[in-house]
Amino acid sequence: MKNKQFTSNEQQSLTEIIYHRRDIRGNNFLNAPIPQPILDKILDAAALAPSVGLSQPWEFVIIRDQQTKQSIADNHREENEHAEQAFKDDKKALYRQLKLEGIKESPINIAVFYKPNTQPTLGQNSMPEMGEYSVVCAIQNMWLTARSLNVGIGWVSILNPEKVKATLNAPQENKLIAYLCLGYVKEFLEQPELEMLNWHKRQPLQIIDEKY
Ligand SMILES: Cc1cc2nc3c(=O)[nH]c(=O)nc-3n(C[C@H](O)[C@H](O)[C@H](O)COP(=O)(O)O)c2cc1C
């Protein structure tokens, strides 16, 4: 539609979706399949994301196979043993109690890759990282669209990316940006789980007027 204007109800819906989006972990996924038309809507939203020079530098690997998930879950376990060393005392004890992924509990995992362009890309010369940022825009589109369809997504970053690439036979030039777990959920929590568990609190926005 040309020059579409949104109604206040539509505006309110987007606010609600943003407000109620949550990161979902293994303690919260239901063992229920995601119908293909729903998955298609989530992937279509990714394809509509903005990207530097309209380069669309993304690839999505859809994973349902239990053996592949097991290999990624083993990768997570190994990396998490290293990760917990960064914390001390009470923080470490709390860290050990956190469930930080839902690889095997979710019906679908999606590995999202940045595929660098072989040709120069408009807008990416001075700041090459803009290609990777474009992929993150696609992921946020997926996250919000999934939430609007009452599907949960959890982002897992405690993984060795090179081992993920090996597990998935990914091309050498691809870079892993996100490993996502998708599924219907028992509950969308009202607050971030890490806030409920006293790991961190949401901070007020820091807005700088004119200059630092
Ligand atoms: C780039 C990125 C990586 C993340 N990696 C993990 C992760 O490895 N494990 C995890 O449990 N949550 C991960 N999260 C989820 C955050 O912990 C979560 O977004 C944050 O606590 C706020 O909660 P909310 O998304 O429910 O609002 C990640 C989120 C982002 C944006």
The ligand as an ORCA input file, in Angstrom:
! r2SCAN-3c Opt
* xyz 0 1
  C      23.501    -10.954     21.389
  C      22.769    -11.710     22.482
  C      23.313    -12.885     22.972
  C      22.670    -13.580     23.994
  N      23.197    -14.763     24.453
  C      22.544    -15.452     25.412
  C      23.031    -16.710     25.885
  O      24.042    -17.241     25.433
  N      22.330    -17.351     26.854
  C      21.202    -16.816     27.390
  O      20.608    -17.448     28.271
  N      20.709    -15.631     26.961
  C      21.345    -14.960     25.986
  N      20.828    -13.767     25.535
  C      19.558    -13.259     26.106
  C      19.768    -12.162     27.121
  O      20.227    -12.690     28.328
  C      18.420    -11.461     27.318
  O      18.065    -10.849     26.110
  C      18.449    -10.426     28.424
  O      18.652    -11.035     29.651
  C      17.125     -9.623     28.486
  O      16.048    -10.506     28.617
  P      14.847    -10.493     27.578
  O      15.433    -10.777     26.206
  O      13.913    -11.590     28.033
  O      14.221     -9.151     27.632
  C      21.454    -13.076     24.523
  C      20.907    -11.893     23.991
  C      21.549    -11.222     22.984
  C      20.935     -9.955     22.427
*
